[in-house]
Amino acid sequence: MTNREVLDELLLLTNKHIEQLKVIRELDQEHLKYSPSVNQWNILQCMEHLNHYFDFYLPQFTTTSKLYSSTSDKIFKPGFIGNYFTNILVYKENQKKISSPKPTNPIGKEISMNVITTFENNLVLLKNILSSISPSTLNNKHITTMFSNWYKLKVGDGLRIVIYHNDRHFHQMNKLIPSKL
């Protein structure tokens, strides 16, 4: 895939998430806080979880979006670790559940309705980053991971991980939306 194709795909997915959020915004508080069981997240908890990741990664993407690479490499070449995590996070029907690290697990936390606005703002910022970032930067290693600062991901891998992670949780949230909406 070319760098431009990767960015276009990620932008398309992010636009889809922004549209899906419009439907979620129409839900009442009861639906937003509904959870099928005590160990399953509700919609607000999913957003809180994703905002936690946004807090870490969006500043790095913002900084990176201002950089330009001198490389003329137009093909995106995922890194080994970045591609590994991306493949784990890509949504698949009947996928295996992934345990969230304790600091990112929202169960038991009091979550205000403001989480929706924060989440929406984060999605819009991500969209703006995707629209403005130079495709030539996707193969540069600039993104530290949330769980280890000894390894840097390629910018394209970092974006793919965050956006596929969002998509995974949007599927989870969509299953909680009443079918009559």
Buried (B, 14 or more C-beta within 10 A) or exposed (E): BEBEEBBBBBBEBBEEBBEBBEEBEEBEEEBBBBBEEEEBBBBBBBBBBBBBBBEBBBEBBBEBBEEEBEEEBEEBEBBEBBBEBBEBBEBEEEEEEEEEEEEBBBBEEEBEEEBBEBBBEBBEBBBBBBEEBBBBBBBBBBBBBBEEEEEBBBBBBBBBBBBBBBBBBBBBBEEBBEEEE
